[in-house]
Amino acid sequence: MAEGIVNFVLSKLGDAAIKEVLRIYGVSGQVEKMGRVLRWAQAFLKDADKSRRLTERQKYWVKLVRDVTYDIEDVIDFYLSLELDAQERRASEGCCPTVKNTIKRWLRKPTKLPELHSLGNAIEEIEKRIDEIERSRDIWDVNSLGDNGGDMGIRRPKQIIVPDNDDPDVVGFDKDRHNIVQKLLDQDSSRLHVISIVAQGGAGKTTLAKKVYNSPDIRRNFGFHLWITVSQSFELLNIMRRIAEQLKIEPPPSLEGHHLNDLYECLNGKRYIIVLDDVWSENLWAELRKVLPNNNGSRVLMTSRFEDVATMVDAAHIVHHLEPLPHELCLELFLKKALPQNPSEYYTNNLSEISELFIKICGGLPLALVILGGILSNEEPTHDAWERVMKRISQHGVGNKISEVLASSYDYLPFALKSCFMYFAIFPEDYEIEALHLQRMWIAEGLIPQEDGSTLEDTAGDFLEDLAKRNMIQVLQRGVCDGSITFFGAGSLGPPPKISLKNLQTLLGIRNRESWARGNLPNLPNLRSLSIAMTERLQIEVIVEFLRTLKKLDDLVVTGRDLLIDTSEFPFCANLTKFGYFGIGGSFQATDSSLFLINVTQLTLGDLKIQQHHIAVLEKLAKLIVLQFVDIQFVGGKIMFSTKGFPCLRGLQFNFSNNVEELHIEKGAMPVLQQLRVMYCDNLKLPQGLKYLTKLNTMWWYADPEKATTTVEEIHQLCEHVPTIMTDGLPQRRH
């Protein structure tokens, strides 16, 4: 994904506010030279995308460009950090910052270049590498690519169509649906029956199951209707919780028997139907049957690729084998997708012969026909254009038909869309993705280019619509007002196995999955920023193993509920400078032997229980610059900062820590502290040790007016040496 980082950095260089910052610090000329080389590299990458081929020498040159681009971004971010600090100082003095919000939007990570002279050396080194990259174009054969492709830009849909519940493009399945509905309604037995739809991937099992599930006869004859998507990497507890949510009862907190009784009791005596879509393991049924009453003629409809999964069900079961589509239905579906506006072009443009070849490639699989039709719908409806697509598909060899067609569909994505599509690999299979959340992740990663007249959010929305038009995502829900995509799934349409996320830098809002615990850890060697949530103690071990692979990790945020985080269990991360842990009622453990936090400069702890011996460990962190406590429960209500503790700390903040009553600061503690924020710590008394903080230049003390424990007058009397003091909610003096 070299093009992703190149596009993002060039977007930074094109921002007027950033240009002004670079001019202020006298480096605009040097950085502009770097930008010229990156713009040439961007053009080369676009040409490479159109020709869809790179030699090994060209791949090495791209690697050189990618590596130097990361360093250029670090240089830019350093100057943005300098200017942001300067503007915040001016704001505290009553001046209004002009580009502060713009800088914050572009500043994605902290810099690791602490001194200006070090930065000067870094710029000189980057300039040398840039010169070498320019000189090596001929050596690495990057001048030889021509434009062998047509218009590969984004073709946005002319209009947004809100689909009906039944997809009008679905063909076939009528006989299969009728047979399965009749079997489900069979009144001969009141026992629980299981019917399994078995076929290879892409045959239409889910589509058929939906048609059965939405059948009026099924809706009328069963009191409860539940749809559960399972997939290869299912989590049993999550499945139980989804069943509970659809039954509108409290989700079980664990898999303990007494926690699952509510599920059983809710279904007991009722006639229900449950669809289990995309089942890969027979182990699921062994657990799920414990909460399914075996009476009242209830039914389970299962879809699976595997015969042995269907036959392992130890209940009355029927296996329905779904056959490939016959030729006439294949042609009908193919033309609906390939020529949606004018199917008559099939006859007028002499496309019948080559269409037969495409249909043969798809092997009667509806999914392959849909994807391939989506590719062709973006090409000119001519024999020559379709023949070029055929040649590309043929290059993938003979194997799994879905994989072949999907790999080709990726090849034909526009340049800017490829990185966005690859991002789907971070989501579990069959995961319901919120469109707005994904679009923000794309923007944070720098994958969305700035286009004239459009916001980044609008462009991200257009990208998602384009993927939907190409049938590369499954739209699950659209907005009622504007018809925009709100939820969608990538499912088995996710990136092909050959596509890698190895250059991904930012990964936000990810939940640790059960599949990770089985060793399926993602390979993200260049990841710099990670935010991850844990729900069980077992998952900490998985996170620890994952962190060992992240050699470039710079920023880590971990959240978990009622968990104990012991930093001594975490591996040494040499580049980690920012760490945050939000425990939601959990605990935090730190020991002198832990190396995990040794290079951390910014530490945030939230919603945790902290004891004094933890403070004693933290105050020995020699590189810690900023420390934030958010809604912390300090055991005993007292904190002591000892002499020589926190030698480099410059910023300290307490937010909503209501149980802390005393803050004892010894002389010599926090010798270089410059900023102190006390925000709504209602029971905290004014620390007398503030007089020892001789470097303190700015202090904020905000409180609830009804609970304030000190006054503005008392603060100013104690902190005469502090130039700037800002208060809110405090009385002026005691009455």
C-alpha positions, 0 to 999 in steps of 0.5 A: 500500500505504498500509494496510500502513504504517498497520497496521504503525505502529498495531501498534507503538503498541499494543505495551505495551513501546513505550507504556512507552518513549514514556511514559518520554520524555514524548511518549505523549500526543502520539503517542497523538493521532497514533494516533487519526488513523491508526486513523480512516484505517485504518477509512477504508481498509478501507471503501474496500477494500470499496467498491473505489473511490476518487476522485482527491481521496480518493487524494490524502488517502490519500497525505497519510496515508501520508506522515505515517505514515512520519514518525510511524514515524521518531519512534517509532524515534528513541525506541526507539533512545534506549532501546535505547542506554540499556538496552545501557549498563545491561546493561554495568553488570550490569543486566538489560534488560526490553524490549530484545528487543521494541525490537529487533524493532520497530526496522527502520531507523536514525533520521535525527533526531540531536538531541532539539530537532530531534525536538521540532520534527519532532513539532510539524510532524507535529502540524500535518499531523495537524490538517490531515488531520483538518480536510480530511476533508470537503474531500477527501470521505473521509466519504462511503464506506459499507460496500457489501461483505459480510464481507471478512475472512480465511476460513481453511481449516477443515483442511489437506489434503496433496494427492496427486501427481495433483490430483484436480480436474484434468479432461480431457487424457486424449486429449492425454496418450495421443497425446503419450506415444505420440509420445515412445515412438516407436521408429522413430528413435534421434535426439533428438526434440522435441515442443512443446505450444503453446497460449495462457497458462492453457490447461493446458500445464504440467498436461498436461506433468506428466501426461505426465512422470509417466506410468508408461510414460515413467518406465519407458522413459527412464533419466533424467527432468529437469524444467526450468522456463524462463519469460520471464526465464530465466538460461541458466547457472542452467538448466545448473546445474539440469540438473546438480543433477538429474543429481547432478553438480557444477554448471558455474561458467560457460558456458565450453565445457569447463565444460559437457562434464560435462553432455554426458558424463553424458547421452551413451549414455543415454536421457533425457527433458527437459521444458522448461516455459514457453519464450519464446525460441528462443535457449534451444534454440540453447544447450541443444542443445550439451549434449544428445547426439543419440542413443539415442532421447532426447526433449525435451518443450517447452511454449510460448505461441508457435508460432515458438518451437516451430518454430525447433527444428532437430531432428526436432520435432512440434507438439501444439496444445492446444485449449480445454476443451470445455463439459462439462469446463469445467462440471465443473472450474468446479463443483469449484472454485466449489462444492467442498463441495456441488456440488448447490447448482448445481441447488438455488440456481438457479445454472445460468444465471449459471454459463454466463456465467462459463464463457463468460468463461473461454473454455475456459481451465482457469486462468481457471476455477480462479481464478474458481472460487476467487473464488466459493468464498468467496462465498455460493452464491446468485444475488445474490452471484454476480451481484455478482462478475459485475458486478465482472469486467465492469468490467475490460472485454474483453481477455485473459481470464486478466488479467481474471479475475486482476484480479477475484481481486485485487479480492476479496482481503481487506483485509490480504491484498492487500499480501501478494499484491502482494509476489509481484511481487519474485520472478521468474516461475515462481520456487520460493518458500520459504514460511518465507522469504516469511512472514518478509519479510511480517513484516519489511515490516509486512504481517502484523497482530497478532491476539489468540491468534496469533503473527505467524508463525501469521497469515502461515501462515494468509494463505498458506493462504488464497491457496492456497485461492483458487487464487492460488498453486501449492502445490509442497510441503507438510510431512510432519508438519503439512501446512503449505506449504513451497514454492510458486510464483506463476508467471503468477498473480503480481500483474496489471500494474496492481498497483504496488509503489511503496510497498514499503519493505523488500526482503531476500534478492533475487538480481540477475536476468538480466532486470534486465540487459535493462532490466526494473528494478523500480520501487520509488521508496519503497524504504528497505532493500535486501539484494541478491546478485550473482553476476557482474561484469556485474551490478554495472552493473545494480545501479548503474543500479537504485540511481539510482532509489532516492532514499529508500534508507537501508540497503543490503547487497550480497553477491557472490562473488570480485568487486571492488566499487569505490564510485566506480562507485556513484551518490550516494545522499543518504539512504543511512546504512547500507551493508554489503558481504560479498565472499566472497573479493572485494575492496573499492575506495574512493577520495577521489572517491567520493560514495557513502559520504559520508553513511554512518553505519554501515559493515560490510565482511565477507570481503574483502581490505582495504589500508591506502590503503582505511583512509586513505579511510574515515577521512575519512568525516566522518559515519561513527559505526560501523565493523565488520570481519568476517573481513577479510583485511588485506594486510600484516597491519597497520592504521594509524589516523592523526591526525584520522582517523575524527573522528566514529567512536564504535564500532569492531569487528573480528570473526574477522580472523585475519591482522591482527597490528598495529593502530597508533593514532596520537595524535588518531585516533578522538577520540570513540571510545566502544566497541571490540570485538575478537572472536577476532582470534587474532593481534592484539597489544595496540595500545599506541595504546589509551591515546590513546582518551580517550573510550573507555568500553567495550571487549570483547576475546574470544579463543580461549584457546589462541591469545590474544596478550595477557592480562587484566592487560596490558589493564587496565594499558594501559587504566586510563582505560576504565571497562568492560572485558569479556574472554573466553578471555584468561589473567589474566597471563603465566606 
